[in-house]
Amino acid sequence: MATGIVSVAFDVLDFTVIAKSLFALTLSLYSVFCLFFVARIVFFPRELLLELCILSRSWLFLAFVAGTNTVGVQLISFAQANSLANVLWCSAFFAWLVLIGFIIFNILRLPRESAVNFICGATLLLTVSTVSIVLLGSYLLDATDENTWNFLVLWGIWILGCVLYLFVIYLIIRRLFFSCFVPENWQPSYWICMGAPAIITLAGSEFFTRLPRSLCDDLGQVTLEMSLLAWAFGTLWIPYLLGMDIRKFTVELDSAAAWIKIFPWARLACKGKCRAYDIEAWSRVFPAGMYTVCTFSLAKVSGYYFLESISFYWCWFALLIWLLTLIGTFRSLINYR
């Protein structure tokens, strides 16, 4: 997810060398992770099933759906491999149906208050995975497609993603702003509060550009206005997310060094007492990259071209966070060994 969307971000901004390098890395990582996932299904089916029956773990598997669709978008953008992308879309859609079934089952068998207590930033993968189906689906369709039902079905799934976001974000806002939330409990996954509306914006923008003339008047304006609203809401989250990250990185140290105060995210690549990396740190990267792509796409379809400048600056922040998190991952693997 993270490497793939950063690659797409630099592709739309015409930084070809960076984009293609990240694309090659994405394909390698995705292939390896899929092999591990298949091996887990084959050799440890019982343990996998038990994990899927735990609510707080079940929606984490939705990252597979979003990641698969992101790779599909890359295959179309870089290699024009529409047939392979279509296979990935079908696989992602099937996985989404199965995982949503497990999540509904887990929610129904828990008391209402217990289920609400499990809500966190990662819960928004419900929205991200759902809308990612629309995103890749939009790339696979075009305005010459005479079957308008394909567009209507995708638009319905997009609306479902929006509804899921509104439901989950209400519970998250209530937790963050209207309860005794301790900053020490801040998690990188809360960045998906911005990443989810960002992918809603991107999917809406790409869907809008591919609408056939027969549907453009009916759905076009609504889709564009909702995309603009989603982008604005996601943008409002950024100062809070940056502030909470800075507070988390600096308060944890008794005496933060000057370089940490200047750029606290550098701790992601550190070792020793300054180390701040964990596997959840990748939750920052996907929203950062997605915000770059969605802003650029929205600028083109809305005519607000001044928004493109935001993408040109924000993409470097996304790349830097990606690089620091990657270094932290390598350090973690070396220390583990």
Summary of the structure (lengths in Angstrom):
residues: 337
radius of gyration: 19.7
end to end distance: 25.5
largest distance: 63.9
contacts: 1116
relative contact order: 0.11
helix: 86%
strand: 0%
